[in-house]
Amino acid sequence: MLFMPRSDVPSIIKKVGFDFYWSNSKVWKVKAPVTKMPIQKLEFMFTLPLWNNGNKRYALLPSEVIEHPEKHRTEYKRVIKADLRYPIDIMFNKGRWLILDGLHRLVKAKVLGYKTVKVRKIPYSKTKEIVTRPIKHH
């Protein structure tokens, strides 16, 4: 799961399209072909507070890790360890492609200078198969 089910999910995350919680293991079971996509189409994800910064939830932008790896060593190590042999699982929701699984792989590809990444486009119609519960909007 990209983020843990809690009520403190920032509104910007909900607004861009993450309006449900999902299970990565369920995503991995969905049959979808692997294709390539320009990294540029997914780079907006670098501007969202999707990662924890120490004990603070939703406090770190992937772009901060890219720009200042020395300040975010723990997260940067996760990026470097990411295995680019696996595709990034994405879904089109609310007018954009969202990463369900593979943000660390995307960041690594960006750091290494890749222009494209392997993706699996999970159809929105498969939402019922992967959702664990909706996010409450306040």
BALOMI-739728 format. One record per residue: residue in three letters; y, x, z of N, C-alpha, C in turn; residue number from 1. Coordinates in steps of 0.001 Angstrom, whole numbers, plus 524288, in hexadecimal, padded with zeros to 5 digits. Atoms other than C-alpha are relative to their C-alpha. Layout:
N
PT;ALA;Y;X;Z;Y;X;Z;Y;X;Z;NUM
...
! end
This chain:
138
PT;MET;7FB72;8034F;80000;80000;80000;80000;804CC;8037C;80000;1
PT;LEU;7FB45;7FCE0;8005B;80D68;8055C;7FCA7;802FA;7FFE3;8051A;2
PT;PHE;7FD7C;80055;7FAEB;8132A;80079;8095D;7FCFC;7FC3D;8036D;3
PT;MET;80311;8030A;7FC4B;80DA0;7FA62;8158D;80269;7FA9F;800D7;4
PT;PRO;7FE04;8053F;7FF21;80EC1;7EBC8;81804;80305;7FF97;80519;5
PT;ARG;7FCA4;800B7;7FB6D;81A36;7EA47;82144;804C9;7FCFE;7FE52;6
PT;SER;7FB64;80324;8013B;82639;7E20A;82222;804C4;80359;7FEE1;7
PT;ASP;7FB72;7FCAB;800BC;82F3B;7EDDB;82116;80075;8023D;7FA77;8
PT;VAL;7FF94;7FE3A;8056C;82D7D;7EF7F;81266;805A5;7FF25;7FE3F;9
PT;PRO;7FA92;8009B;801B0;83B42;7F22D;80D37;8008E;7FC1A;7FB7D;10
PT;SER;7FF22;80405;803FC;840FE;7E77A;804B3;7FFFF;80248;7FA83;11
PT;ILE;7FFEA;7FDAC;80539;842DD;7F0EE;7F945;7FA78;80073;7FDD6;12
PT;ILE;8056D;7FF8E;801C5;83427;7F2E5;7F8A9;7FDFA;7FAB3;7FE45;13
PT;LYS;8019C;8054B;80175;831B5;7E44B;7F87A;802BA;7FE4D;7FAFD;14
PT;LYS;7FCD1;801B7;80476;83CA0;7E22A;7EEA7;7FE01;80227;7FACF;15
PT;VAL;801BD;7FDB3;804F4;8372A;7EB84;7E46C;7FAC5;7FDDC;7FE31;16
PT;GLY;804D9;80268;801C8;82A48;7E453;7E456;7FB53;8009C;80389;17
PT;PHE;8045C;7FF75;7FC5F;821D0;7E88C;7EFAB;80021;7FB65;803BF;18
PT;ASP;7FFBD;804C3;7FCE1;8204E;7DAC0;7F4A9;7FAA6;7FE3F;801DE;19
PT;PHE;8052C;80117;7FDD9;81217;7DB94;7F8B8;7FD98;80523;801D4;20
PT;TYR;802FC;7FB86;7FE35;80909;7E4C5;80008;7FADF;80011;7FD04;21
PT;TRP;804CC;7FF93;80303;7FD2A;7E9D5;7F8E3;7FC6F;80416;80263;22
PT;SER;803F5;7FC48;7FE54;7F0E1;7F17D;7FB3E;7FF04;803CF;7FB88;23
PT;ASN;80106;7FC1C;80415;7EF99;7FE3C;7F3B0;7FA58;7FFCC;7FE41;24
PT;SER;8057C;80020;80189;7E0DC;7FD21;7F408;7FEEE;7FB72;7FC4F;25
PT;LYS;80090;80467;80399;7E20F;7EFDA;7ED6D;80288;8013F;7FAC2;26
PT;VAL;7FD6B;7FE64;804DF;7EB89;7F577;7E360;7FC53;8037A;7FCDF;27
PT;TRP;80374;7FC4C;802AC;7E1E3;80053;7E025;7FB79;7FD44;7FD54;28
PT;LYS;80468;802E5;80247;7D76A;7F61C;7DD2F;8017B;7FCF6;7FB19;29
PT;VAL;7FE47;802ED;80499;7DFAA;7EF4F;7D2D8;7FF06;8034C;7FB22;30
PT;LYS;800F7;7FD45;804F3;7DB5B;7F2ED;7C533;804F6;7FFB4;7FCB4;31
PT;ALA;7FB4C;7FFAB;80340;7E707;7F782;7BD53;7FFC0;8052A;7FD08;32
PT;PRO;80036;7FB2B;80309;7E803;80173;7B257;8042D;803EB;801C1;33
PT;VAL;7FC47;7FBD5;7FED1;7EEBC;80E77;7B480;80331;8010A;7FB1B;34
PT;THR;7FC6D;7FEDA;8044B;7FA9D;810F0;7AC01;80421;803CA;8020A;35
PT;LYS;7FBC8;7FC7A;7FE59;8068B;819CB;7AC67;80526;7FD0F;80013;36
PT;MET;7FADA;80260;7FF85;8144F;81640;7B06E;803F7;8044C;8011C;37
PT;PRO;7FBEA;7FC37;7FEAA;820FF;81DFA;7B09A;80169;7FF91;805CD;38
PT;ILE;7FE87;7FFE8;7FA7A;82449;82206;7BE85;8052C;7FD22;800D1;39
PT;GLN;7FAD2;80261;7FFAA;83213;81D36;7BBEF;7FFBD;7FA29;80157;40
PT;LYS;80077;8059F;7FEF2;82D59;80F0A;7BC86;7FEC0;7FED0;805B4;41
PT;LEU;80184;800CD;7FA88;828D8;810FC;7CA8D;8038C;802E4;803DD;42
PT;GLU;7FCC7;7FCB4;7FC9A;8334B;81A31;7CFD3;80369;7FCFA;803D3;43
PT;PHE;7FCD5;80306;7FC4B;83B0B;80F40;7D652;7FD4C;7FFCA;80554;44
PT;MET;802EE;8000F;7FB1A;8303C;80F96;7E09D;801A4;8047E;8039C;45
PT;PHE;7FE46;7FB84;7FCE5;835C2;81CB4;7E516;804BB;7FEA9;80363;46
PT;THR;7FB32;80175;7FD34;841E2;81597;7EA21;7FF0A;7FBE1;80436;47
PT;LEU;80156;803F1;7FC10;83AB1;80C5B;7F34D;7FDE8;802A6;804ED;48
PT;PRO;801E1;7FDA1;7FB18;83821;80F71;801B9;7FA59;7FE64;80120;49
PT;LEU;8057D;8019B;7FFB9;8295F;80E6E;80039;7FCC1;80335;803D6;50
PT;TRP;80304;7FC8A;7FCA5;8251A;8198E;8090A;80258;8005C;8056D;51
PT;ASN;7FE3A;7FF31;7FAA3;825F0;81C3B;81782;80264;80571;80073;52
PT;ASN;7FD98;7FAF4;7FED4;82E70;8272D;81CB9;7FF1C;800E6;805CF;53
PT;GLY;8018E;7FF79;7FA8B;827E0;82B77;8293A;7FE14;7FABE;801F7;54
PT;ASN;8017C;8050E;7FDC4;826BD;81F50;831A9;80311;7FB77;7FDB4;55
PT;LYS;7FCBE;80422;80245;830D0;817C5;829C2;7FD72;7FDE2;7FB0F;56
PT;ARG;80278;80293;8047E;82AC0;80DFC;8206B;80420;7FEDD;7FBD2;57
PT;TYR;7FC95;8013B;80470;830A1;80BEA;812E6;80525;802FF;8005B;58
PT;ALA;7FB52;7FCE2;7FF16;83A13;81707;81542;8008F;8049D;7FC47;59
PT;LEU;7FFE4;7FB6C;80367;83726;820BF;80A6A;7FF52;7FE64;7FA4E;60
PT;LEU;80046;800F4;8059E;839C9;81FEE;7FBE7;7FCCC;80457;7FD77;61
PT;PRO;802B7;7FBD7;802D9;83085;82729;7F2D8;803D4;803EC;7FD86;62
PT;SER;7FC26;7FC69;80252;83CBE;82CCE;7EC62;801C2;80426;803EA;63
PT;GLU;7FE8B;7FC26;7FC07;84019;8337F;7F946;7FBDD;80446;8006E;64
PT;VAL;80446;7FC30;7FFCF;832CD;83A1C;7F94E;80038;80383;7FB2C;65
PT;ILE;7FF88;7FCFC;804D7;834A9;83E56;7EB2A;80480;803EA;8006C;66
PT;GLU;7FB4A;7FCBA;7FFC1;8424A;843C4;7EDD5;7FFE1;803F7;80474;67
PT;HIS;7FFF9;7FC95;7FB67;83F9E;849CD;7FB35;7FA8D;80074;80266;68
PT;PRO;8055A;7FFA7;7FDF1;83126;84CEC;7FCCF;7FFB2;802FF;80526;69
PT;GLU;80013;7FCE7;7FB30;83448;856BB;80783;80164;7FCBD;804D0;70
PT;LYS;7FE81;80372;7FB9F;83A0E;84BCC;80FF2;7FBC5;7FBF4;8012C;71
PT;HIS;803F7;8041B;7FF80;82E70;842C7;80DEA;7FA9A;80251;7FECE;72
PT;ARG;804C3;7FCFF;8010A;822F2;84C19;80E93;7FB05;7FCBC;80025;73
PT;THR;804CF;80320;7FF7F;818C3;8423D;81305;7FF29;7FC9B;7FB35;74
PT;GLU;80085;80370;8048C;81B79;838AC;80815;7FF57;80331;7FB07;75
PT;TYR;8007B;7FCB4;8049F;81D0A;84394;7FE25;7FA69;80222;7FF7E;76
PT;LYS;80574;7FE39;80030;80F83;848BB;801D7;7FC80;7FBB9;7FDC8;77
PT;ARG;8030B;80464;80223;80A08;83B37;7FEF8;800D4;7FF99;7FA17;78
PT;VAL;7FEC8;8001E;8059E;810DF;83B9B;7F1BD;7FCE1;80436;7FD31;79
PT;ILE;802A5;7FB99;8028B;80B42;848F2;7EE60;7FA1B;7FF37;7FFDB;80
PT;LYS;805A3;800F8;7FFD0;7FD94;844A7;7F26F;7FE55;7FB71;7FC82;81
PT;ALA;8014D;8048D;8033E;7FE4C;83871;7E9D8;7FCEB;801B0;7FB32;82
PT;ASP;80392;7FEAF;8043F;7F3BA;83875;7DF7A;80183;7FD0E;7FB08;83
PT;LEU;7FE1F;80264;804D8;7F946;835F4;7D1F2;7FB9C;7FE6E;7FC45;84
PT;ARG;80452;801D8;8034D;7EBBD;83398;7CC6D;7FF88;7FA0A;8003C;85
PT;TYR;80056;805B0;7FF5A;7ECE8;825AE;7D187;804EC;7FD68;7FDE6;86
PT;PRO;7FB60;802BC;801FD;7F5E0;81BF4;7CABB;80304;7FD4C;80466;87
PT;ILE;7FCA0;802E1;7FC65;80113;81519;7D19A;7FF3A;7FA32;7FEDE;88
PT;ASP;800C3;805A4;800A4;7FE81;806A3;7D3E7;80542;7FD45;80061;89
PT;ILE;7FAEE;802A7;80035;80A34;7FE5A;7CFF9;7FF45;7FA3E;7FEA5;90
PT;MET;80008;80595;80147;80D65;7EFED;7CEAB;8058B;7FE67;7FE89;91
PT;PHE;7FAED;801FE;801A2;81876;7E914;7C795;80142;7FB3A;8035C;92
PT;ASN;7FE5D;8044F;7FC9B;81FA8;7E03F;7D132;805EC;8000F;8005C;93
PT;LYS;7FA50;800A5;7FF9F;82D9D;7DB2A;7D176;802E4;80395;7FC33;94
PT;GLY;7FD38;7FD32;8041B;83138;7E1FA;7C4D3;7FF69;805DA;7FFDD;95
PT;ARG;800AF;7FA47;8000D;82C50;7EFB4;7C7AE;7FA72;8017C;80184;96
PT;TRP;8051A;7FDE2;7FE7F;82043;7F813;7C94E;8006A;80230;8057E;97
PT;LEU;80023;7FE38;7FA97;81D01;7FA66;7D79D;7FAF0;802F8;800F6;98
PT;ILE;804A3;7FCE8;7FECA;813A3;8047E;7DCF6;7FD15;7FD7F;8048E;99
PT;LEU;80366;801EE;7FBE0;80875;7FEC2;7E4B8;7FD4C;8048B;802C8;100
PT;ASP;80282;7FB5D;7FDD4;801C0;80BD6;7E6A7;80146;804A2;7FC85;101
PT;GLY;7FF19;7FB43;80308;805F8;8195E;7E283;8057F;80237;80031;102
PT;LEU;7FAA8;7FDF8;7FFBF;813F1;81C08;7E6C2;80012;805E9;800C7;103
PT;HIS;80032;7FA54;7FF4A;8106C;829B1;7EB7A;7FE7A;802BE;7FAE9;104
PT;ARG;80175;7FDBC;8050F;809FA;82C47;7DE4F;804A5;7FFF8;7FC47;105
PT;LEU;7FB5F;8004D;80361;81640;827B4;7D73F;803F3;80439;80178;106
PT;VAL;7FC4C;7FBFE;7FE35;81ECC;83094;7DF8A;7FE15;80569;7FE6A;107
PT;LYS;8021D;7FAE8;80192;815C3;83C14;7DD02;800C7;800E1;7FA28;108
PT;ALA;7FF43;7FF7E;805A8;81624;83990;7CE64;805B5;8013B;7FEBD;109
PT;LYS;7FA66;7FF06;800D3;8250C;83947;7CF04;8015F;8059F;8017A;110
PT;VAL;7FEF3;7FAAA;7FE25;8259A;845F0;7D6E9;7FDE2;80407;7FC29;111
PT;LEU;80269;7FC58;803AB;81C93;84C7C;7CD18;80255;7FFAA;7FA7F;112
PT;GLY;7FD57;80056;8050D;82530;84839;7C1C5;7FD49;7FCA9;7FBEE;113
PT;TYR;802A8;80370;803B5;81C01;83E5A;7BB85;803CF;7FBE3;7FDEE;114
PT;LYS;7FCD7;8042B;8025F;82216;8346A;7B264;7FD24;7FAC4;80016;115
PT;THR;80325;804C6;7FFD3;816D9;82AAB;7B2D6;7FBE4;80085;8044E;116
PT;VAL;80441;8002A;7FC30;80C80;82688;7BC96;7FBF1;7FC0F;7FE2B;117
PT;LYS;80416;803D7;8010D;7FF8F;81F75;7BBAA;800C5;7FB71;803BE;118
PT;VAL;7FF6C;804B4;7FCCA;8008B;81176;7C07C;7FBB4;7FC16;7FEBB;119
PT;ARG;80336;804A4;800E2;7F81A;8057D;7C217;8038E;7FB63;80102;120
PT;LYS;7FCA1;80496;7FF85;7FFD0;7F91E;7BF9F;7FCC3;7FB73;80215;121
PT;ILE;802D7;80440;7FD80;7FA6D;7EF3C;7C934;802DA;7FAEB;7FEAD;122
PT;PRO;7FD61;804E2;80171;7FD56;7E19C;7C3D0;801A9;7FCE9;804D9;123
PT;TYR;7FE21;80340;7FBAE;80574;7D8D9;7CCAD;7FC12;7FBAB;80135;124
PT;SER;803ED;8041C;7FF3C;7FABF;7CECF;7CAB7;7FBB9;801A2;803DB;125
PT;LYS;803ED;7FE08;7FC4A;7F231;7D775;7D36C;80213;80010;8059B;126
PT;THR;7FDA0;7FFE2;7FAD0;7FB6D;7D5D8;7DF02;7FC7C;7FD88;8041D;127
PT;LYS;80354;802B9;7FC2E;7F244;7CC39;7E5AC;7FB6F;8035D;801C1;128
PT;GLU;8046F;7FC9F;7FEB0;7E795;7D68D;7E569;80176;80488;80389;129
PT;ILE;7FE74;7FB55;7FD0E;7EF9F;7E130;7EBFF;8036B;7FEDE;804BC;130
PT;VAL;7FC53;8014A;7FBC7;7F91C;7DA23;7F528;7FD2B;7FF4D;80521;131
PT;THR;80200;800FB;7FAC3;7F6A5;7DA8B;803A1;8033F;7FBBE;802A3;132
PT;ARG;7FC9A;80436;7FE37;80270;7D203;806FE;80577;800C3;7FDC4;133
PT;PRO;7FAA3;7FF7B;801F4;81052;7CF0A;80278;80396;8027D;80415;134
PT;ILE;7FBEF;7FE0B;7FC75;81C41;7D5A7;80840;803A1;7FB7C;80133;135
PT;LYS;7FC62;80422;7FE73;824D5;7CC7E;80FE4;80590;8019F;7FEB2;136
PT;HIS;7FA83;7FF04;80140;832B5;7CBA8;80AC7;80352;7FD42;80410;137
PT;HIS;7FC96;80255;7FBFB;83D19;7C95C;8150D;80537;7FE9A;7FDBA;138
! end
